[in-house]
Amino acid sequence: KEVGFIDIGGEENPENLISFPKSFDFDDAGNLYILDYEKRKIHKFNNKFERVSIFGGKGQGPGEFVEASSVIVKGDTLIVPDSRSWKINKLDLDGKFISDKKYTDYQKTPFDIIKYGTGYVSKFFGMSSDETGQRFSLEFVSYFDSNLNYVKDVYNFKELYVENQVEDPSADGSVHTANDKNLYLSINSKTDYKIDVYDLNGVKKRIIRKNFARIKNSEKAIKEQEVYSAKYGLKFRTEFLNSIYRLHTDKYGRLWVSSSNKEEEKGSYYDIFLDDIYLKRMYLDIDKEYGPIYIGEKIICMNWKDNSLKIYEY
């Protein structure tokens, strides 16, 4: 059921433009917070989805961000990691600065975080160099406690980066989601449909599996990818699709899996699991011009053509 509409194009008022809506969360009163990654600003909407305030912005002062990566509501506090500054910011629900917490090791700094039990899980991906000048591709998925102290990595990836070679950008890395009971993590694969399930201590307890046969990418999609990546001096070629490319958990404890399917499907389809048991493949019945970008307390969908959001109750 559609319950809200938000125009993020800013045509009437440029201040209302949300250039890159990257992170979303709701507080207990139903207020919605949207992080604009490009402008480093947070837009607050009331439970009728009317804009209440805009705060934050690019900078290094209190309540400003060099590169905000997510916004999380924890009770009466907003938590906003600033990955470039190696710190997290705490704001009240009106956007007023409370405090920050700084880190000295980028591998143990919260970057793009989501709630995981009483703690958090963070994902970092990027590049590093060693003393010889060799460059490496990195990805860390890390568990942080309720005070945002680093506990451990639950997944890490490091591979030598070789320039000017054909590569599949979807081949390495992982996707994950979490709720108040579990962390779900799937390492990218072209052949296996596998999701590791971790308890609230970051210990792997179970594995969810589903039959999957490798799926060839279309020649049209391969060609479009090659042409697009060449504009940026890259050589991308994805010949086979990943089995899993996104994970979500909803407010009822169900796991939603975006997965590749041999049959052509138009719209948004998900494999639905409850307590690790596969229930069905579900079509998400929403306006065809919109695609889901957040599944949690509500479902938020975006129309990239006219810069608008629709919010659905479920």
N, C-alpha and C positions, 0 to 999 in steps of 0.2 A: 504494500500500500504506500503510495507516494504521500509524504507528509511535509515536504519542504522543497523550495526552489531558491537558489542563490545565483545571482548574476555576478560573475567575477571579472567581467570584461572591463569595467571601469569607464565606460563610454561617457556617462553623465558626470562622473566624478573620478578623475585619474587616481585619487587616493585609494579608491576602492578596488583598483586593479590587483588581482592576485596572479602574478606572472607564472609561478611554478608552485601549485599547491602540492606539497610533498608529504605532509604529516597532519594527522587529524586525531582529535580526542574529545571526549565529552566529560563534563563534571557531573556531580550528583544531582544538580538542578536541571540538567539537560542542556546546559550551555555548550556550544561547539567552539572549538579552537582549531584554526587552520594556520599552519606555518607556510609562508611564502618563502621558499628556499632561495629564490633569486634576489628578493628585496630584503631578506632577513627580518621580515615583519610577521607578527602574529595578529590574525583577525579573530575577534571574539564575536559570536552570535548568540542571541538568547534562544530559549527553547521554541520560539516561533520562527527562528532562523532570520531574525532581523539583526543587522550589524549593530553591535553595541560600542565597540572600540577597536582601535588599531594601535599596537605598541611594538616596541623593539626597534629594529633598524640596524644598518651596518655601522659598526664602530667598536671601540674597545672600552667604552664607558659602562657604568652600571646599567644593566638591562639592555645592553646592545650586544650584537653578535658579529664576529668576523665571518663565520660560516656555520650557521645553525643547521642542524641535520634532522632534528625531530622535536616534537613537543609532546610531553607526557603529563597527564593530570594525575597527581597523587594526593588524594584528599583535598586540602585547601591550598595546594602548592602546584605550580607549573615547573616542570624540570625541562631545561633546554640545553642539550649538549652543544658546545661550540668547538668543533673538531680542530679548527685551525689554531685556536688558542689553548688547546689541551686543557679544557676545563668544562664544568657544567655550571649552569646558572639556575638559581631558584628564584621564582617570582611568585607573588600572590596572584589570585585569580583575576585581579584587575590590571595585572602587568607591572606592578611595582616591584622593584628589585629587593630581594631579601638577602641573598648571600651567593657566593660562588665557591667552588671546590676545584683546586688546580692539581694537575698531575705532571709527573716528570718523565714518564715512559709512554710513548705513543702506543705501544702494544698493550698497555694496561690502562688505556684511557677510554671512557665511553664515547662512542661515536654516534651511530644510528641505533637508538635503543627502543625496545618495547618492554612492556611489563611482563614479568615471569614470576608467578607466585608473589611473594613480598619483595622480590628483587627485580633484576632486569637482565636482559640479554642484549648484547651489543654486537654489531657487525662492522668490521673495518675491511676495506679493500683498497689497494693502492700499489705503489712501487717503492722499492728500496734499492740501495746500492751498497756493495761491499768495498773494502779498501782497494781492490784492484780495478774498480770501476764497472764491474759486472752489475747488471740490473736484474731485479727479480720481481715477479708478480706475487702479491701477497693477499691472503684473506684470513681473517681471524673472526670466529664467532665465540664470544666470551661471556661468562657468567659474572655478574656483579651483585653484591648483596644489597640489602635494603638501604644501606648508607652509601651506596655507590662505590664501595671498595671492590677492587678486582679480586676475584676468587680463583678462576682458572679458565683456560680455553676448553671449549667442548669440541671445536674443530679448528684446524689451521691448515693452510695451504701455502706452499712456497715453490715457485718454479722459475728457472732461468728464463729471462725474456730475451728472445732473439729478434732483432729488427729485420724488416724487409722479407719476412716469410709469410706465406699464406697461413692464416689461423682461423679457427672457429671460436668466436668470442663467447659462445655459450657452452663450450666444452668443459671448462673448469669452474670451480667454485661451488656454491651451495645456495639453497633457499631455506628459510625457516619461519616459524611462527611459534607463539607461546600463549598460554593462558594461566589460570591460577593453580593448575595441577601439573602441567607437562610442558616440555619444550619438544617441538617436532622439527627435525632437520633432515633434509634430503640432499645428498651430494649429487651434483649434476651428472646425468648418465643418459646415454642414447639407447641402452639395452635393458636396464633394470628399473623397475618401479619399486623403490624402496625408501621408507621413511623411518629414521631412527627416533625412538621416543625416550626422552630423558626425564628423570624425576626432578623434584625441586632442589636437589643437591647437585644437579648437573651430572648425574650418573646415568649412563645408558641402561635402560631396563628391558626394552622390547623393540621389535622391528615390525613395521607394517609392510606387507608385500602385496602386490597385485600382478597378475599375468600381464605381460607387455611384449609386443613384437616391434622391432625397430621400424621407424617410419621415415621414409625418404621425403626430403624437402622438395617442393616443386621447383622446376627449372626456372620459372618466372621469378620466384622469390629469391633463388640463388643469384640470378642475374641482377636483380634490383639491389641486393645487398652488396654485390661486387662493385656496381657503379656508384652507389652511395658512399661506400667506404673509401673508394679511390679518390673522392673529392678531398679527403682529409689525409691522403698519403698512406692509407692503410689497405691491407689485403685480406678482407674478411670473406670467408666462404663456409656456410653451414649446410652440409650435405644431408645430415640426418637431424631430426628434431629431438630435443630433450624429452624424456618421458614425463617429467614434472617441471613446471616452470614457475609456479607460485603456490604458496600455502597460506591459508587463513584459518583462524578459529573464531567461532561465533559465540554469542552470549548464552547459548544453550549447551556449550561444551562440545559442539560438533567440529570436526575438521573438514575444511573445504580444500580440495586439491584441484588446481588447474593443470590438466594433463593433455598430452597430444592424443589424437584419436585418428584412426585410419579413415573413418567415414567423414566426409565433409560436413561441417557443422557451422551454421550461421548463428551468431549470438554468443552468449556466455554460458558455458557448461562447466559443471564441477562434479568431481567424484566426492560423495559425502560419506564420512565415517563417523561412527559414534562408539566410544570405548574400543577403538582399534578395529571395529567390525565395519566392513563395507556395506552401506545401505543401498545406494543407487547413484546413477549418473543423472544430475539434475540440471534442467534448463532454468536460468534465472530470467524470469519474465519481467523485463524492464523496457523502457522506451528504447527503440532500436538505434537511436542516434547517440545513446549514452553507453559508457562502459564502466564497470565497477572499479573503484580505486581504493575503497576502504570497506571492510566487512568487520563489524564489531558490535557496538551497542546498537547501531543502525547500519544501513548499507548506503554508502555515498557513491554516486555515479557521476561521471563527467562527460560533457559534450565538448570535444576539443575544437570544433568548428565555430561554435558561437560562445565559447567561454562561459559555460554555466554548469551548475551542479544541481542534481536532484537527490533528495534524501528520501529513503524508503524505510518504513517500519516493517518488521517481519516477525 
